[in-house]
Amino acid sequence: MRRTSIVIVIISAFLFTQLSFGVVKKSTSDFISDHVNFAVSQYEKQTNIIEGSGKVLNPKTIINGKIRYIPIIEWTSGFFPGSLWYLFELTGDKKWETLAAKYTEALDSVQYLTDHHDIGFIIGSSFGNGYRLSGNEAYRKVIVQAAKSLSSRFRPAAGIIQSWNVKGNWQEERGWECPVIIDNMMNLELLFHATTLSGDSSFYRIAVSHADQTIKNHFRPDYSCWHVIDYSLTDGSVRHKQTAQGYSDESAWARGQAWAIYGYTMCYRETGDRKYLNQAEKAFEFVANHPNLPKDKIPYWDFNAPKIPNEPRDVSSAAIIASALYELSTYDKPKYYKAWADEMMKSLSSKDYLAKSGENGNFILMHSVGSLPHHSEVDVPLNYADYYYLEALKRKMDLESID
Ligand code: GLY
């Protein structure tokens, strides 16, 4: 009897220890699993509606209470399939892999698109994640062809990739010749990957040239960035420093700052060049120390918006920054960057920004801003906010599993 009691005490002590460790691990994984489960339930509803329609639809946002489905050449068309790839990766559920492949392959013809720079966003988030997770040879070919298409927009005189065409468009009315937006930093990932996948180093060289010219011309001394730099096609000189989606030419548009942080973090990963790491860190410090960054760390749509605090937040910029910071934490100041990212994710996952089940057009996050000056997509869900939130959840999960 006494021996039995001793055994019970030992087993209880063992279980208590396991439970104590379990609580620490569990509280971390609870955050991730709760929010992955929520994302799954929203995207199950979303994909059930789309699949039920019998059409191949690509949801971006809500306009006037209705889901806006977009054409495949829209810059955000890769994010819906990209989110499906992340759901597959986060859950291991084959159902998501099948859907991700279907909605990725619907974008196949985008590989030949040369009309704008966003082919990097589109192909990277869809086929890029698809190739990473499936190794599908057909996807590798799409990525390399897409990089060729993007490279056709390289303008040697300025050493950059032209973002937008001008002739006959609103960009012509602005007097621009060769506009480059800070967002374009994100397209470079496609070029780096294409060099790895093809051995053709011309893609890599274009990416490095663009990243270097952007450091030179796109940043102010405080490391905030201009949205648009307009270059001369003849001699490569800078003609204008302006904005399209920010509050003013001299303001700091929140998502532009997010693209810069993410873009240079990625450039450091791909090249190992510390000047890119430095640029990412300085661009982030601008955000971290800005007096207009709210306590919950979810930026207003522009750091200089005139009616702060009565201005819309841009949840998409927070999701992009959080994801970038998890990566940055693997290169420098791990505790500092991870703590920042964790706090942003906690805010994003609070009732202030996370949708209620079955609401918000079945997107995950509320309260993003597309382009306030164009009165377009203000205070709405956006598919790229969801995409970077899922990517951030995945990165957080990876970091915590090796702790
Ligand atoms: N790349 C366009 C945007 O960030 O709104």
Residues whose N, C-alpha, C, O or C-beta is under 5 A from the ligand:
A	BS01	LIG	D183 R255 G370
